[in-house]
Amino acid sequence: MWLGSSLEDVKGFPEDGRRSAGYQLRRLQEGLEPNDWKAMPGVGPGVQEIRLHTTTEHRVFYVARFAEAVYVLHAFEKKAQKTPKRDLELGQRRYRDLMEARRKERHGKG
């Protein structure tokens, strides 16, 4: 499930980045780990980051701990060693929104 602009963001990657992101997300759907990832607890519990190394560096924040879907929170080109604050904050906001929507759905308010 693509949250916010994440699908459009991945579509904006260069072709090799799009292909690599699609492959890694397919691995997740099949219950496998991405080839290169790291936990992103600062974004939210259970959030992980796929690291894409193509002609440019790209990252995809996702949550795969729910049975119904892999939630893609954010996708972006990484231009510096440290992840920019705005990308972390956007991932955090989308994670909070996802958790609130899931809470409302469980309580019949969605």
VOMARTOR-94010 format. One record per atom (N, C-alpha, C, O): residue in one letter; x, z, y. Coordinates in pm, whole numbers, padded with zeros to 5 digits, always signed. Atoms other than C-alpha are relative to their C-alpha. Example, Ala and Ser with C-alpha at 12.3 -4.5 7.8 and 13.67 -1.06 7.14 Angstrom:
2
a+00089+00000-00119 a+01230+00780-00450 a+00090+00000+00120 a+00194+00066+00118 s-00082-00006-00119 s+01367+00714-00106 s-00077+00073+00109 s-00026+00090+00220 
This chain:
110
m+00085+00000-00117 m+00000+00000+00000 m+00090+00000+00123 m+00180+00083+00138 w-00079+00015-00122 w+00143-00109+00330 w-00065+00079+00112 w-00183+00058+00141 l+00053-00079-00109 l+00098+00138+00615 l+00053-00051+00133 l+00168-00094+00143 g-00041+00045-00133 g+00106+00047+00982 g+00045-00144-00003 g-00020-00229-00063 s-00054+00137-00009 s+00316-00261+01053 s+00103-00030-00108 s+00176-00129-00098 s-00109+00014+00097 s+00536-00221+00743 s+00002-00136-00069 s+00110-00190-00092 l+00000+00132+00063 l+00422-00547+00578 l+00054-00106+00096 l+00137-00188+00057 e-00050+00096-00099 e+00479-00746+00897 e+00149+00019+00024 e+00223-00078+00046 d-00142-00029-00021 d+00814-00572+00938 d+00085-00061-00112 d+00190-00121-00086 v-00074+00060+00112 v+00928-00679+00589 v-00004-00152+00012 v+00096-00218-00015 k+00009+00146-00017 k+00801-01032+00657 k+00096-00049+00107 k+00135-00166+00106 g-00094+00036-00105 g+01029-01030+00961 g+00146+00007-00042 g+00234-00035+00033 f-00136-00002+00052 f+01340-00968+00748 f+00046-00143-00027 f-00038-00231-00049 p-00050+00131+00046 p+01566-01268+00676 p-00041-00022-00146 p-00073+00074-00216 e+00049+00033+00134 e+01476-01445+00351 e+00063+00086-00109 e-00007+00135-00198 d-00064-00080+00105 d+01736-01260+00141 d-00047+00145+00005 d-00059+00210-00099 g+00051-00137-00013 g+01613-00926+00278 g-00143+00012-00051 g-00176+00111-00117 r+00138-00001+00052 r+01248-01012+00204 r+00000-00004-00151 r-00073+00071-00216 r-00007+00014+00145 r+01336-01119-00149 r+00049+00130-00065 r-00005+00175-00166 s-00055-00124+00052 s+01543-00806-00208 s-00102+00114+00011 s-00117+00192-00083 a+00102-00105-00017 a+01270-00577-00067 a-00111-00018-00104 a-00156+00080-00164 g+00105+00026+00099 g+01009-00744-00290 g+00044+00039-00140 g-00034+00098-00215 y-00053-00033+00132 y+01228-00704-00596 y+00004+00152-00020 y-00038+00203-00123 q-00012-00145+00012 q+01296-00335-00527 q-00138+00067-00005 q-00157+00163-00080 l+00135-00057+00003 l+00928-00260-00457 l-00067-00029-00134 l-00144+00054-00183 r+00053+00031+00133 r+00835-00436-00784 r+00055+00098-00103 r-00017+00143-00191 r-00059-00099+00091 r+01078-00206-00966 r-00076+00132+00010 r-00105+00195-00092 l+00076-00124-00019 l+00895+00091-00816 l-00136-00007-00068 l-00177+00088-00135 q+00132+00017+00062 q+00559-00044-00930 q+00008+00007-00152 q-00087+00048-00217 e-00020-00003+00144 e+00701-00072-01281 e+00052+00136-00048 e+00083+00152-00166 g-00045-00134+00036 g+00808+00295-01273 g+00151+00015-00004 g+00201+00116-00055 l-00147-00006-00002 l+01179+00220-01223 l+00047+00043+00138 l-00029+00039+00235 e-00058-00034-00129 e+01409+00338-00947 e+00056-00125+00065 e+00096-00218-00004 p-00070+00110-00068 p+01536+00099-00680 p+00149+00007-00033 p+00199+00112-00074 n-00143+00002+00030 n+01898-00005-00725 n+00080+00092+00091 n+00177+00153+00046 d-00072-00086-00094 d+02011+00185-00413 d-00104+00070+00087 d-00176+00006+00164 w+00100-00076-00075 w+01801+00463-00263 w+00055+00138+00030 w+00155+00181-00027 k-00032-00140-00024 k+01821+00810-00117 k-00128+00071+00045 k-00218+00010+00101 a+00113-00082-00042 a+01577+01093-00057 a+00004+00016+00152 a+00111+00026+00213 m+00012-00017-00145 m+01450+01129+00300 m-00092+00119+00031 m-00199+00100+00089 p+00087-00116-00020 p+01312+01486+00312 p-00032+00026+00147 p-00132+00089+00177 g+00028-00017-00142 g+01336+01481+00692 g-00119-00082+00046 g-00180-00051+00148 v+00118+00082-00032 v+01066+01212+00696 v-00123+00066-00061 v-00229+00073+00003 g+00110-00069+00065 g+00845+01397+00447 g+00035+00028-00145 g+00119-00042-00203 p-00026-00031+00140 p+00843+01557+00101 p-00033-00120-00090 p-00143-00176-00082 g+00023+00112+00091 g+00881+01287-00163 g+00029-00136+00059 g+00019-00237-00011 v-00032+00129-00063 v+00978+01016+00087 v+00142-00041-00041 v+00235+00040-00039 q-00131+00055+00034 q+01263+00794-00024 q+00024-00126+00081 q-00069-00184+00138 e-00042+00117-00077 e+01453+00510+00138 e+00067-00098-00095 e+00160-00063-00167 i-00069+00108+00071 i+01541+00181-00028 i+00105-00055+00096 i+00075-00083+00212 r-00108+00057-00080 r+01876+00056+00100 r+00022-00144-00045 r+00056-00170-00161 l-00016+00143+00030 l+01895-00323+00116 l+00127-00050+00066 l+00143-00042+00188 h-00128+00051-00049 h+02241-00475+00150 h+00002-00151-00019 h+00036-00200-00127 t-00001+00147+00006 t+02207-00846+00228 t+00088-00047+00116 t+00188+00018+00147 t-00081+00045-00114 t+02342-01047+00521 t-00006+00102+00114 t+00085+00110+00196 t+00012-00112-00093 t+02216-00754+00731 t-00051+00120-00080 t-00097+00104-00193 e+00047-00122+00066 e+02127-00395+00643 e-00145+00024+00037 e-00182+00018+00154 h+00139-00034-00023 h+01760-00308+00603 h-00035+00125-00080 h+00030+00156-00180 r+00046-00119+00069 r+01576+00006+00500 r-00152-00005-00011 r-00221-00060+00075 v+00144-00009+00023 v+01229+00067+00356 v-00029+00144-00040 v+00019+00190-00143 f+00044-00135+00034 f+01076+00418+00363 f-00127-00012-00084 f-00217-00090-00051 y+00118+00007+00087 y+00824+00476+00084 y-00026+00134-00066 y+00061+00221-00071 v+00038-00114+00081 v+00638+00740-00114 v-00057-00056-00129 v-00150-00136-00126 a+00046+00052+00130 a+00591+00675-00487 a-00049+00112-00091 a-00062+00092-00212 r+00035-00113+00086 r+00481+01016-00609 r-00148+00009-00032 r-00190+00098-00105 f+00142-00002+00027 f+00110+00936-00616 f-00034-00108-00102 f+00020-00218-00097 a+00030+00091+00111 a-00043+00770-00922 a-00065-00130+00046 a-00046-00234-00017 e+00079+00117-00037 e-00263+00527-00730 e+00080-00111+00069 e+00036-00226+00069 a-00070+00103-00076 a+00003+00344-00526 a+00140+00044+00040 a+00172+00163+00041 v-00124-00021-00073 v+00348+00310-00380 v-00038-00025+00146 v-00087-00132+00180 y+00032+00013-00141 y+00301+00370-00007 y+00125-00037+00078 y+00223+00039+00077 v-00112+00041-00084 v+00537+00177+00220 v-00029+00048+00141 v-00124+00003+00205 l+00021-00062-00129 l+00569+00380+00538 l+00059-00079+00115 l-00002-00090+00222 h-00071+00064-00110 h+00819+00181+00742 h+00110-00088-00057 h+00168-00057-00161 a-00109+00090+00039 a+01067-00107+00713 a+00069-00046+00129 a+00003-00078+00228 f-00072+00033-00122 f+01341-00189+00961 f+00142-00047-00031 f+00195-00022-00139 e-00141+00039+00009 e+01683-00342+01019 e+00082+00118+00049 e+00054+00176+00153 k-00087-00112-00037 k+01954-00079+01029 k+00126-00056+00062 k+00202-00128-00003 k-00113+00056-00073 k+02215-00159+01291 k+00112+00099+00024 k+00222+00060+00064 a-00101-00103-00023 a+02403+00171+01313 a+00011+00088-00124 a-00076+00086-00211 q-00021-00088+00115 q+02543+00424+01067 q-00115+00101-00014 q-00165+00126-00124 k+00105-00101+00000 k+02283+00683+01166 k-00136-00067+00021 k-00149-00156+00106 t+00135+00055-00016 t+01912+00604+01126 t-00053+00040+00136 t-00054+00158+00170 p+00051-00031-00134 p+01762+00577+01475 p-00118+00098-00004 p-00201+00093-00094 k+00104-00102-00010 k+01537+00866+01579 k-00140-00062-00001 k-00231-00009-00063 r+00133+00062-00007 r+01247+00629+01655 r-00048-00046-00137 r-00167-00041-00165 d+00038+00041+00135 d+01252+00497+01297 d-00038+00121-00085 d-00135+00116-00161 l+00033-00123+00072 l+01258+00849+01153 l-00136+00054+00045 l-00218+00094-00038 e+00126-00051-00054 e+00972+00955+01383 e-00119-00085-00043 e-00226-00032-00072 l+00109+00088+00044 l+00762+00651+01292 l-00031+00027-00147 l-00148+00033-00185 g+00021-00033+00141 g+00812+00726+00921 g-00072+00134-00014 g-00163+00147-00096 q+00064-00131+00005 q+00718+01090+00981 q-00148-00008+00039 q-00233+00052-00026 r+00138+00013-00046 r+00402+00994+01173 r-00088-00066-00106 r-00199-00021-00132 r+00078+00069+00103 r+00287+00752+00904 r-00017+00087-00124 r-00121+00081-00190 y+00012-00093+00113 y+00359+01011+00635 y-00109+00103+00028 y-00194+00129-00057 r+00103-00099-00037 r+00150+01272+00819 r-00139-00063-00004 r-00233-00002-00055 d+00130+00069+00002 d-00132+01019+00866 d-00047-00024-00143 d-00165-00006-00174 l+00034+00023+00141 l-00121+00932+00495 l-00048+00130-00064 l-00150+00131-00133 m+00037-00128+00062 m-00134+01297+00391 m-00135+00048+00053 m-00215+00104-00023 e+00129-00041-00057 e-00425+01366+00628 e-00113-00084-00059 e-00219-00031-00092 a+00102+00088+00060 a-00618+01064+00495 a-00027+00039-00144 a-00142+00041-00188 r+00018-00043+00140 r-00558+01179+00136 r-00076+00132-00007 r-00160+00151-00095 r+00068-00128-00004 r-00673+01531+00225 r-00151-00020+00028 r-00236+00039-00038 k+00141+00027-00033 k-00995+01400+00384 k-00072-00065-00118 k-00187-00033-00148 e+00060+00070+00114 e-01058+01173+00086 e-00034+00100-00113 e-00140+00091-00174 r+00023-00100+00105 r-01023+01466-00158 r-00118+00091+00031 r-00186+00140-00058 h+00107-00091-00042 h-01270+01670+00044 h-00128-00074+00039 h-00218-00016+00100 g+00122+00077-00024 g-01528+01391+00072 g-00030-00026+00145 g-00146-00047+00183 k+00021+00024-00144 k-01474+01343+00445 k+00058-00134+00042 k+00069-00161+00162 g-00063+00127-00035 g-01316+00999+00427 g-00094-00105-00012 g-00061-00221+00013 
